[in-house]
Amino acid sequence: MVNFLTSVLYVTWDVSPDIFSIGSLHIRWYSLLFVGSFIFGGWLFAKFYKREGLPQQMVDTIFFVGLLSALIGARLGHVIFYDLESYLAEPSEIIKVWHGGLASHGGAIGLLLGIWWYVRKYGKKYNIDFLWIGDRIAIAVAFAGMAIRLGNLMNSEIYGYETTLPWGFIFVRDGQTVPHHPTQIYEALAYLAIGLMLLPLYFSKLSKKIYRGFIFGLFLVLLFGARFMIEFLKMPQDGNDAMAAQSGRLLNNGQLLSIPFIVAGVIILIWSFVAKKPLLRKPSPTD
């Protein structure tokens, strides 16, 4: 009876990754969620900049800087961290993003480099620094991470090991016939919870009581900490992970790449309490 009930509760996931297609043109849920997350991030930054008296035209700049740097970083991260030999054999595949293959850790590195450029260009003029941007972009990225993982769900990819839990998903389009952990949903819910936790820190009265870097540091610890833990449930994402699992290696590539971000988050949190710089910026003479 118990086996019958749990089998009924399993989700048979056979959703098309395409919203619609016209000939060889395919409009995918993943693409919509990816771009939509950046549009939402741009809307959030418009709110941030309005609250702190920054010109709204700067929102367009950070939108495109964030989108391009994250996209390029995510693609190169996938190439370098997960499948370098294959791409070296066929370099033309590197630019074919539509064939799939984006790594969140590479996207994070690319985004940090984009922020660095943005601060070098505008920081002195508007009295903002790297951590000022980091505190705000952390909130947007948490929600973006949720959207991207839902895109992975629509693609029937990046799921976990087999499970007997009643909420297991049978990913039919990937050839599965037994339930697996829907780790895309686990991560999406974790990132949503982080975003909903960080958002009030900025918009509430707490923003006058916490220090610059606190939101960014907390974000790094929580998001990559959640990623680290959920990775234990994920199936190997590439040949290197599969070989590592067979050899008995405890941590996979996703976990190893998460550790530096967690450490950086702890360091930033400590720095925020030592430096005691206010979260909200003071207007500069050029405003």
Stockholm file with secondary structure:
# STOCKHOLM 1.0

chainA/1-287         MVNFLTSVLYVTWDVSPDIFSIGSLHIRWYSLLFVGSFIFGGWLFAKFYKREGLPQQMVDTIFFVGLLSALIGARLGHVIFYDLESYLAEPSEIIKVWHGGLASHGGAIGLLLGIWWYVRKYGKKYNIDFLWIGDRIAIAVAFAGMAIRLGNLMNSEIYGYETTLPWGFIFVRDGQTVPHHPTQIYEALAYLAIGLMLLPLYFSKLSKKIYRGFIFGLFLVLLFGARFMIEFLKMPQDGNDAMAAQSGRLLNNGQLLSIPFIVAGVIILIWSFVAKKPLLRKPSPTD
#=GR chainA/1-287 SS CHHHHHHHHSEEECCCSEEEEETTEEEEHHHHHHHHHHHHHHHHHHHHHHHTTCCTHHHHHHHHHHHHHHHHHHHHHHHHHHCHHHHHHSGGGGGCGGGCCCCHHHHHHHHHHHHHHHHHHHHHHHTCCHHHHHHHHHHHHHHHHHHHHHHHHHTTCSCBCBCCSTTCEEEGGGTCCSCBCCHHHHHHHHHHHHHHHHHHHHHSGGGGTSBTTHHHHHHHHHHHHHHHHHGGGBCCCSHHHHHHHHHTCSCCHHHHHHHHHHHHHHHHHHHHHHHCCBSSCCCCTTC
#=GC SS_cons         CHHHHHHHHSEEECCCSEEEEETTEEEEHHHHHHHHHHHHHHHHHHHHHHHTTCCTHHHHHHHHHHHHHHHHHHHHHHHHHHCHHHHHHSGGGGGCGGGCCCCHHHHHHHHHHHHHHHHHHHHHHHTCCHHHHHHHHHHHHHHHHHHHHHHHHHTTCSCBCBCCSTTCEEEGGGTCCSCBCCHHHHHHHHHHHHHHHHHHHHHSGGGGTSBTTHHHHHHHHHHHHHHHHHGGGBCCCSHHHHHHHHHTCSCCHHHHHHHHHHHHHHHHHHHHHHHCCBSSCCCCTTC
//
